[in-house]
Amino acid sequence: MVDLRAKPYCLNDEDIAWVESTIAGMTAEEKVGQLFWQLTAGNSEEYLSELMEKYHLGG
């Protein structure tokens, strides 16, 4: 387990509770999506929205 109180995170108890709650509320698909960044030539809002909805991209 990552120590969120230590560097480089330095989170307080409230921040850690938010992180844990957010992760607990995510689906497996959303968690996997956070491993990827949008690296495409297109940058239209419609295209990027589709990528976010479909793949749950992080970053």
KATAJO-V98955 format. One record per residue. N is the residue number from 1. RES is the residue in one small letter. SS is DSSP state (H for helix, E for strand, L for the rest). D_CENTER is the distance of its C-alpha to the mean C-alpha in Angstrom with 2 decimals. Layout:
n;res;ss;d_center
N;RES;SS;D_CENTER
N;RES;SS;D_CENTER
//
This chain:
n;res;ss;d_center
1;m;L;17.44
2;v;L;15.93
3;d;L;17.95
4;l;L;15.71
5;r;L;19.03
6;a;L;20.05
7;k;L;19.48
8;p;L;17.28
9;y;L;15.20
10;c;L;18.27
11;l;L;16.71
12;n;L;19.25
13;d;H;19.62
14;e;H;18.26
15;d;H;14.98
16;i;H;14.73
17;a;H;15.62
18;w;H;12.83
19;v;H;10.19
20;e;H;12.26
21;s;H;12.78
22;t;H;9.28
23;i;H;8.66
24;a;H;12.22
25;g;L;11.80
26;m;L;9.38
27;t;L;11.47
28;a;H;11.81
29;e;H;11.20
30;e;H;7.75
31;k;H;7.00
32;v;H;8.97
33;g;H;7.50
34;q;L;4.39
35;l;L;7.69
36;f;L;9.12
37;w;L;9.90
38;q;L;12.39
39;l;L;15.68
40;t;L;18.41
41;a;L;21.63
42;g;L;21.14
43;n;L;19.66
44;s;L;21.14
45;e;H;19.22
46;e;H;20.21
47;y;H;19.05
48;l;H;15.59
49;s;H;15.24
50;e;H;16.43
51;l;H;13.90
52;m;H;10.95
53;e;H;12.92
54;k;H;14.08
55;y;H;11.38
56;h;L;8.02
57;l;L;7.23
58;g;L;4.53
59;g;L;6.57
//
